[in-house]
Amino acid sequence: MIDDIFEFVFDIVLEFVPTIVWKLLLFVLGIVLTAAGVTLLDNSPQTGSALIVVGVVLLVGLLVSLAR
């Protein structure tokens, strides 16, 4: 029951929000994660590196999708 409700709401959100908005949000999220990773690099190298990798992967994936 609750699964159907979440699926319905998720479908409505995906239907009404354009793809370019999702790409813009992912771009901003990639920049924020990369910046947070750089600032955390001094205190915790593993956490900082992980955030940098995730941020760069988001940015590269977004640029690849825009290039198509």
HUKASUL-V550546 format. One record per backbone hydrogen bond with DSSP energy under -1.0 kcal/mol. CO is the residue of the C=O (numbers start at 0). NH is the residue of the N-H. If there is no record, write none. Layout:
BEGIN
co={CO:CO}
nh={NH:NH}
END
This chain:
BEGIN
co={0:1:2:3:4:5:6:7:8:9:10:11:12:17:18:19:20:21:22:23:24:25:26:27:28:29:30:31:32:33:34:35:39:43:44:45:46:47:48:49:50:51:52:53:54:55:56:57:58:59:60:61:62}
nh={4:5:6:7:8:9:10:11:12:13:14:15:16:21:22:23:24:25:26:27:28:29:30:31:32:33:34:35:36:37:38:39:43:47:48:49:50:51:52:53:54:55:56:57:58:59:60:61:62:63:64:65:66}
END
